């Protein structure tokens, strides 16, 4: 899929959404091998989060900002660009993980975001969340095919 196509897809997503009082939170992940750092990443606990935000986003992100020269690509970058151009408050939380598939540890890295002002109204009882998350991930592994 071309970069222009990804931007068009983000236009379609936002085409049917009311933009008044809108705040966007984007979650994405990739391999820790894509993370660039002047110091050794062996000192960083994996998985870890980094954030990018639009100039209209006024809150402090719940993790450090993404350092240069790191970049974000794909649909998540297109959505963040769309929000920046249209002055929509948005933050992208990017998880760097040492596994190629989404697993419970990677998803658990996003847990601190539940304290976000924007998400707190969606949060219900989380006492069993780790157990339920593990069941969901295990179920998807059973249904996956090694040769897909």
Long-range contacts (C-beta under 8 A, 24 or more apart in sequence): 3-78, 6-74, 6-75, 6-77, 6-78, 7-78, 7-81, 7-82, 9-75, 9-78, 10-75, 10-78, 10-79, 10-81, 10-82, 11-82, 13-79, 14-82, 14-86, 19-86, 19-88, 22-88, 22-89, 23-57, 23-88, 23-89, 23-90, 23-118, 24-79, 24-83, 24-88, 24-89, 24-90, 24-91, 25-90, 25-91, 25-93, 25-113, 25-116, 25-118, 25-119, 26-76, 26-79, 26-80, 26-90, 26-91, 26-92, 26-93, 27-76, 27-92, 27-93, 27-95, 27-110, 27-113, 28-72, 28-74, 28-76, 28-92, 28-93, 28-94, 28-95, 29-94, 29-95, 29-96, 29-97, 29-102, 29-106, 30-94, 30-95, 30-96, 30-97, 31-96, 31-97, 31-98, 31-100, 32-96, 32-97, 32-98, 34-70, 34-96, 35-70, 35-96, 36-67, 36-69, 36-70, 37-67, 46-96, 46-97, 46-98, 47-95, 47-96, 47-97, 47-98, 47-105, 47-106, 47-108, 47-109, 48-95, 48-96, 48-109, 49-93, 49-94, 49-95, 49-96, 49-109, 49-110, 49-112, 49-113, 50-93, 50-94, 50-96, 51-91, 51-92, 51-93, 51-94, 52-80, 52-91, 52-92, 52-94, 53-90, 53-91, 53-92, 54-80, 54-83, 54-84, 54-87, 54-88, 54-89, 54-90, 54-91, 55-84, 55-87, 56-83, 56-84, 56-87, 56-88, 56-89, 56-90, 57-89, 57-90, 57-91, 58-89, 59-91, 59-116, 59-117, 59-118, 61-91, 61-93, 62-93, 62-112, 62-113, 62-115, 62-116, 63-93, 63-112, 66-94, 101-141, 101-144, 102-137, 103-137, 104-130, 104-133, 104-134, 104-137, 107-133, 107-137, 108-133
